[in-house]
Amino acid sequence: MSTAPDSQQPDGIVPDTKDWTWVLDRPCPECGFEASRVTVDRLGEVVRDNATTWEAVLTLADATDRPEPATWSALEYACHVRDVHRLFDARIGLMLDETDPRFANWDQDETAIAERYAEQDPATVATDLLDAAAVVAARYEAVPPDAWGRRGLRGDDSEFTVESLGRYHLHDIVHHAWDVRALAARATVEAYDAHAAAYRDGTNDVSAETAAQVADLVVALGPGARVLEIGSGGGRDAAVLEQAGLSVRRTDITPAFVDLLREAGHEADLLDPLVDDLTDPRAPGTPYDGVWASASLLHVDRTDLPTVLRRLAGATRPGGALLLWLKEGDGEAWSTHGFVGAPRHFVYWREAPLRVALEGAGWTVDRVEHAVSSRTGEPWLDVRATRA
């Protein structure tokens, strides 16, 4: 929501009067949602995955705080998403039960004020949102194959089918998850922060694949080359890189990891590659020879990864190398697997859009390998690229 003082409601929020039906025909330039890429068999899956974002975000201490007077807090967005699930469940039900039903008008801004979104309990909202998501996801999964074309009309005479209304629903919830992506990132950081030592101790083993990639990087860059490590975690990879003769700048966005590295006698910097200055304070003005990003950028929002890749390219010399590991798949999800006992947000990528993002950011893709984790069996994309 944007600021427009001449049209604000008493609470400072600007009513959203835009017609968003165009998102069914072209990608949303803000959140990146593409309706045409979502098949009906995935509607329920996306709804459920999206709900876990709100469950995690609502645990943050400042989930009730507005970032600015004219922008909803995470709590208010979550209340809206909960009510959107209930609304679309009812509308899909009407379309399945009646012929060409006309939907009653619903004003989201009036509802937010009448229902006192800002005063609701975050834990209760999280539970209710998960329940509402489960109900409407089941609704989508139960639609008969011959019913996706059934019609319904909104109060402004906009016509939808069950299929198009489902995709319209997805854009609403995906867009609002994008609105709170900074909080989602912080929830992931807090998860690592609370389990940093356990993560370090559980990920000490160096795989044969990692050892081979380190050796390959040394051949490409030469001994003594300067490498920026994004997401040093417990320090395993940095130790291997240094043993191979490279000079490593250890960085992480998680304060507890930086503390552990410093306690072990290493220099380490707290760094968010999306917004922080990437210049090495120990070698100002000198670009890096390479970037090592092992299973770290998979937490970056899909719309933000091109920016991160562009910033990393800007900090790397021409001909420098990027080694990047991301999970392969579609969409995004929260998980408590592995050595971190709190939810973390993961974004999955396919090779084709990842290549587009890399090349648009100033990298020439040398190879993309489709690998399977020897520990978890999950598919990964292992990327080697050169600074153009």
C-alpha positions in Angstrom: 0.0 0.0 0.0 1.3 3.4 -0.9 1.1 6.8 0.6 -1.5 9.3 -0.7 -2.4 11.8 2.0 -5.4 13.2 0.3 -7.2 9.8 0.2 -6.1 8.2 3.4 -8.5 6.6 5.9 -8.4 7.6 9.5 -5.8 5.0 10.4 -3.4 6.2 7.7 -4.0 3.4 5.2 -4.8 4.2 1.6 -7.7 2.2 0.3 -6.7 -0.1 -2.6 -9.2 0.6 -5.4 -7.1 -0.8 -8.2 -8.4 -3.5 -10.5 -5.9 -6.4 -10.3 -7.5 -8.7 -12.8 -4.6 -7.9 -15.3 -2.4 -10.3 -13.3 -4.2 -13.1 -15.0 -2.7 -12.0 -18.3 0.8 -10.8 -17.5 3.4 -11.1 -14.8 3.2 -8.9 -11.7 6.2 -6.5 -12.0 6.5 -6.3 -8.2 6.1 -9.9 -6.7 6.9 -11.7 -10.0 3.8 -13.9 -9.9 2.9 -15.4 -13.3 -0.6 -16.8 -13.4 0.1 -18.8 -16.6 2.8 -20.8 -14.9 0.6 -22.2 -12.2 -1.3 -25.3 -13.1 -4.6 -26.1 -11.3 -3.1 -29.2 -9.7 -0.7 -27.0 -7.7 -3.2 -24.5 -6.3 -3.6 -26.3 -3.0 0.1 -26.8 -2.6 0.9 -23.1 -3.1 -1.8 -22.1 -0.7 -0.5 -24.4 2.0 3.2 -23.3 1.4 2.2 -19.7 1.6 0.4 -20.1 4.9 3.6 -21.3 6.6 5.2 -17.9 5.7 2.7 -16.2 7.9 3.1 -18.7 10.7 6.8 -17.9 10.8 6.5 -14.2 10.4 3.9 -13.8 13.1 6.4 -15.2 15.7 8.5 -12.1 15.3 8.4 -9.5 18.1 7.6 -6.7 15.7 5.0 -8.5 13.6 2.4 -6.0 15.0 4.5 -2.9 14.0 3.7 -0.9 10.8 6.9 -0.1 8.9 5.3 3.2 8.1 1.9 4.7 8.9 0.4 4.0 5.5 1.6 0.3 5.3 0.0 -2.6 7.1 2.0 -4.5 9.7 2.7 -8.2 9.1 -0.2 -9.0 11.5 -2.7 -6.9 9.4 -1.5 -8.5 6.2 -1.9 -11.9 7.8 -5.5 -11.1 8.9 -6.2 -10.0 5.3 -4.8 -13.3 3.9 -6.8 -15.3 6.3 -10.0 -13.6 5.3 -9.1 -13.8 1.6 -8.8 -17.6 2.0 -12.3 -17.7 3.6 -13.7 -15.4 0.9 -12.3 -17.4 -2.0 -13.4 -20.7 -0.5 -17.0 -19.3 -0.3 -16.8 -18.0 -3.9 -15.5 -21.2 -5.3 -18.2 -23.1 -3.5 -20.9 -20.9 -5.1 -19.4 -21.4 -8.5 -19.5 -25.2 -8.0 -23.0 -25.2 -6.6 -24.8 -22.6 -8.7 -24.9 -21.4 -12.3 -23.1 -18.1 -13.0 -23.4 -16.8 -9.4 -22.8 -13.1 -8.6 -20.5 -12.5 -5.7 -21.3 -10.1 -2.9 -19.0 -7.1 -2.8 -16.2 -7.2 -0.2 -14.2 -4.1 0.8 -10.9 -5.3 2.3 -10.1 -1.9 3.8 -13.4 -1.5 5.6 -13.1 -5.1 6.8 -9.6 -4.3 8.3 -11.0 -1.4 10.3 -14.3 -3.1 11.3 -12.5 -6.3 12.4 -9.7 -4.4 14.1 -6.9 -6.2 12.4 -4.2 -4.3 14.2 -5.5 -5.4 17.6 -5.8 -9.2 16.9 -3.6 -11.8 18.6 -0.8 -12.9 16.3 -0.8 -16.5 17.6 -4.5 -16.8 17.1 -4.3 -15.3 13.6 -1.6 -17.7 12.6 -3.7 -20.7 13.7 -6.8 -19.4 12.0 -4.9 -18.6 8.8 -3.4 -22.1 8.6 -6.9 -23.6 9.1 -8.4 -21.3 6.4 -5.6 -22.2 4.0 -6.1 -25.9 4.6 -9.9 -25.6 3.9 -9.5 -23.7 0.7 -6.6 -25.8 -0.5 -8.8 -28.9 0.0 -11.6 -27.1 -1.9 -9.3 -26.7 -4.9 -8.1 -30.3 -4.7 -11.6 -31.5 -4.8 -12.7 -29.6 -7.9 -14.0 -32.1 -10.5 -12.0 -32.1 -13.8 -15.0 -30.8 -15.8 -15.8 -28.0 -13.3 -12.7 -25.7 -13.8 -14.5 -23.8 -16.5 -17.6 -23.0 -14.4 -18.3 -19.2 -14.2 -18.9 -16.6 -11.6 -19.3 -12.8 -11.7 -17.9 -10.1 -9.4 -20.0 -7.0 -8.5 -18.2 -5.0 -11.1 -19.2 -7.6 -13.8 -15.7 -9.1 -14.0 -16.1 -12.7 -15.1 -14.0 -15.5 -13.7 -13.9 -19.3 -14.1 -13.0 -21.5 -11.2 -9.5 -21.8 -12.7 -8.9 -18.1 -13.2 -10.4 -17.2 -9.8 -8.0 -19.7 -8.2 -5.0 -18.1 -9.9 -6.3 -14.6 -9.0 -6.5 -15.8 -5.4 -2.9 -17.1 -5.5 -1.6 -13.7 -6.7 -3.2 -12.0 -3.8 -1.5 -14.2 -1.2 1.8 -14.4 -3.0 2.0 -10.7 -3.4 1.4 -10.1 0.3 4.1 -12.6 1.2 6.3 -10.5 -1.0 5.2 -7.5 0.9 6.6 -9.0 4.1 9.7 -10.7 2.6 12.1 -8.8 4.7 10.4 -10.2 7.8 10.5 -13.7 6.3 14.2 -13.3 5.8 14.6 -12.2 9.4 12.7 -15.1 10.7 15.1 -17.4 8.8 18.1 -15.6 10.3 16.6 -15.9 13.8 16.1 -19.7 13.2 19.8 -20.0 12.4 20.7 -17.6 15.2 19.0 -19.9 17.8 20.6 -23.1 16.4 24.0 -21.9 15.1 26.2 -24.3 17.2 24.1 -27.3 16.4 24.2 -26.4 12.7 28.0 -26.0 12.8 28.5 -29.3 14.6 26.2 -31.1 12.3 27.7 -29.9 9.0 31.4 -30.4 9.6 31.9 -33.2 7.1 33.4 -32.1 3.8 31.8 -34.0 0.9 33.8 -35.3 -2.1 31.8 -32.9 -4.3 32.8 -29.9 -2.2 36.5 -30.9 -2.2 36.4 -31.3 -6.0 34.8 -27.9 -6.5 37.4 -26.3 -4.2 40.2 -27.9 -6.3 38.5 -26.7 -9.5 38.3 -23.1 -8.1 42.0 -23.1 -7.2 42.9 -24.2 -10.7 40.7 -21.4 -12.2 41.9 -18.6 -9.9 45.4 -19.6 -8.8 46.8 -19.8 -5.2 46.4 -16.7 -3.1 43.2 -15.5 -5.0 40.8 -13.5 -2.9 37.4 -15.2 -2.4 34.2 -13.6 -0.9 32.3 -16.3 0.9 28.6 -15.5 1.2 27.1 -17.5 4.1 30.1 -18.9 5.9 27.9 -20.6 8.5 30.0 -22.7 10.9 33.2 -22.2 8.8 33.6 -25.6 7.2 34.0 -24.4 3.5 36.2 -21.4 4.4 38.7 -23.8 6.1 38.8 -26.0 3.1 39.3 -23.1 0.7 42.2 -21.7 2.8 43.8 -25.1 3.1 43.8 -25.2 -0.7 45.7 -21.9 -0.8 42.9 -19.3 -1.3 42.3 -16.1 0.8 38.8 -16.1 2.2 36.7 -13.2 3.5 34.2 -14.9 5.9 30.7 -13.3 6.0 27.3 -14.3 7.2 24.0 -12.5 7.7 23.4 -14.5 11.0 25.1 -12.8 14.0 25.6 -16.1 15.9 27.6 -17.6 13.0 29.8 -14.5 12.9 30.3 -14.8 16.7 31.3 -18.5 16.4 33.8 -17.7 13.7 35.4 -15.0 15.7 35.5 -17.2 18.8 37.4 -19.7 16.7 40.0 -17.0 15.9 38.8 -16.0 12.4 38.0 -12.6 11.1 34.4 -12.5 10.1 31.9 -9.9 9.0 28.2 -9.6 9.5 27.0 -9.0 5.9 23.7 -8.9 4.0 24.6 -9.2 0.3 21.3 -7.6 -0.7 21.9 -4.2 1.0 25.4 -4.0 2.6 28.6 -2.7 1.1 30.5 -5.7 -0.3 33.8 -4.0 -0.3 36.4 -5.8 1.8 37.4 -3.3 4.6 40.9 -5.0 4.7 41.5 -4.4 1.0 39.4 -1.3 0.0 39.0 -0.7 -3.7 40.2 -4.2 -4.6 37.7 -6.5 -6.4 37.4 -10.1 -5.4 38.7 -12.9 -7.6 35.8 -15.1 -6.8 32.6 -15.6 -4.9 31.7 -18.8 -3.0 27.9 -19.1 -2.1 27.2 -22.6 -0.9 23.6 -23.2 0.1 23.2 -19.6 1.3 21.4 -17.7 -1.4 18.6 -20.2 -1.5 17.0 -18.2 1.3 16.9 -15.0 -0.8 13.5 -14.0 -2.2 13.1 -14.9 -5.9 12.6 -11.2 -6.9 15.7 -10.2 -4.9 18.2 -12.8 -6.2 18.9 -10.9 -9.4 19.9 -7.9 -7.4 22.2 -9.9 -5.2 23.8 -11.5 -8.2 24.3 -8.1 -9.8 25.9 -6.7 -6.7 28.2 -9.7 -6.4 29.3 -9.3 -10.0 30.0 -5.6 -9.3 32.4 -6.6 -6.5 34.2 -9.2 -8.6 36.9 -8.6 -11.2 36.3 -9.5 -14.9 37.1 -13.1 -15.4 36.4 -13.9 -11.7 34.4 -16.9 -10.7 31.1 -17.6 -9.0 30.3 -20.9 -7.4 26.6 -21.1 -6.4 24.4 -23.9 -5.0 20.6 -23.7 -5.0 17.9 -26.2 -4.4 16.2 -27.4 -7.6 12.4 -27.3 -7.8 9.4 -25.0 -8.1 8.0 -22.4 -5.7 9.2 -21.9 -2.1 8.6 -23.5 1.3 9.5 -23.4 5.0 11.3 -26.3 6.6 12.6 -27.4 10.0 14.7 -30.3 8.5 18.4 -30.9 9.3 20.1 -29.3 12.3 17.9 -26.2 12.7 14.9 -26.8 14.8 13.0 -23.7 13.7 11.4 -22.9 10.3 13.6 -21.6 7.5 12.4 -20.2 4.2 13.7 -21.8 1.0 13.3 -20.7 -2.6 13.6 -23.3 -5.3 14.9 -22.7 -8.8 14.9 -24.3 -12.2 17.9 -24.0 -14.6 16.3 -21.9 -17.3 15.2 -18.9 -15.1 18.3 -19.1 -13.1 20.4 -18.8 -16.2 18.4 -15.7 -17.2 19.0 -14.2 -13.7 22.7 -14.9 -13.8 23.3 -13.6 -17.3 21.2 -10.5 -16.7 23.3 -9.8 -13.6 26.7 -9.8 -15.5 27.7 -13.4 -15.2 28.5 -15.9 -18.0 27.2 -19.3 -17.1 30.0 -21.9 -17.6 27.9 -24.9 -16.4 24.9 -25.9 -14.4 25.0 -29.4 -13.0 22.0 -31.2 -11.7 23.2 -33.0 -8.5 21.6 -35.0 -5.7 22.6 -34.5 -2.1 24.4 -37.6 -0.8 23.0 -36.8 2.7 19.3 -35.9 2.0 18.6 -37.0 -1.5 17.4 -33.6 -2.5 18.1 -32.2 -6.0 20.4 -29.3 -6.3 21.7 -26.9 -9.0 25.5 -26.5 -8.9 26.5 -23.4 -10.8 29.9 -22.2 -12.1 29.9 -18.8 -13.7 32.4 -16.2 -14.9 32.3 -12.5 -14.4 31.6 -11.1 -17.8 
